[in-house]
Amino acid sequence: MAEDAKATKQDVVFFAFAKHLKDKHNPIYDQHAIRALWAICGKLSDDERKKCKSLLFDGKNKWKQTGSGGDTIECYDLFVKHINDLVATNNGVTKGEMDRLLMPLGQAIKKATDSYTAFHELCGWSGDG
């Protein structure tokens, strides 16, 4: 992978995986990981939460089959930012440990909820979450 390579809206998951393969300090990223981060990270701004919703939910507030849409690259960037923040502030938790937590957590969240409303309730959010 070239040092100046950039993700596109269609390949951001593969781009992130290639970065991870090149350097294990880069987190693994996919729809499940961003879903789990969204659920557990209380530091996402309202704008970041809206981008996650756009990435993961369709117009009927049902889970998309895969993360897609106009916010794919922005969601990867916010994912990396917040993973780095979580690792830096959580007493020795590593990115590898985060990787092993987020994917199965995101899969379980998707399986346990069938709509944005159910996801919102599962997370215990007030307001629009």
N, C-alpha and C positions, 0 to 999 in steps of 0.2 A: 504494500500500500504506500503510495506516494505521500510524503510529508504534507503536501498542500492539497490532498484529496478533500473533497467536500461531499457531504451527503446530499441526496436529492429527496424530494417528497416520496418517491417510489421505492427508494432503497435504504432508508435510514436504519432499519433493523439490521440489514446485512452490513452496512457501513459500520455500525456500532460493534457488531460481532467481529468484523475484520480488525477493528481497533483493539478489541479485547484479545484476540488471538496474537496480535503483534505485541501487546503489553497488557499483562494480566491486571494492571492497576486501573485499566479502563473497565467500567462496570458493564455487565451484560444488560442489554436493553431489549425489551419487547413490550407488547401490549399488557402482559401480565405484570411485569415489573413496574411499569408506570401506574397501573391500576392500584397495585399494593402501596406504592409510594404515596399516591394521592390519598389513599385511605388513612395512612399512618402518620404522614408528615403534616404537622400543624403549622408549618411555616410557609406554605404555599399562599401566594397572594390571590386575591379574587380573580385577577386576570389569568394567573396560572391555572387556577381551578377551572375557569371557563375554557381554557385551551385543552385541558385534560378531558373535559366533558365533550368538546367538539371532536377530539381524537377518538374517543371510545364509545360514544353513544350516537345513534342515528336520530333522524328527525322525529321518531316516535318514542324517543327516550328508552330504546332497547339497546343492549350491547351490540356493537358492530362485530362482525366476524373477525376482523383484524383492525388495528389502529390505522386510521386513514384520514385524509382531508388536508385542508390548508395549513394546519398547525403541526404537522408531523415533525419538522425540523426543530421548531421552537420547543416542542414537548421533549425532544431528546436533549436539547440544551438545558432546559429546566431540570430534567431528570439528573443529568450529570452534576449540575450545580448543587442540587439538594442532597444527592448521595454524598458528594464531597463534604458538605456541611455536616451531615449526620455522622459520617465517619470521623470527622475532625472533633466533634463534640461529644462522642459517646464512649468514653473510657475504653479504648482499645478495640472497638468493633472494627473489623476489617471489611474491605470491599468484597472480598470473597465470601465472608459470612453474610453480608447483605445480599449478594447474588443468590446464595443458597436459600435465603428466606423469602425474597420478593417474588420469584417466579411461582413457587407453590402457593404462596399466600394470595397472589393475584388470581391464580386459577381457582382457588377455593372461593374467593369472593365472587368471581363470575358465576360459578356453579350455584352459589347460595342466593344470588340475586338475579332477577330477570328484568329489572328496570332501574332507571335512575332513582326513582322514589325508594325502591327497596335498598339500593346501594346507600343512599343518603341516610335512611333509617338505620341500616347496619352500622354505619360510621358514627351514629349518634350526633349528627350535625344539626344545629338550629339554623334557621334562615335557609339560604340557597346552597350552602356548603361549597 
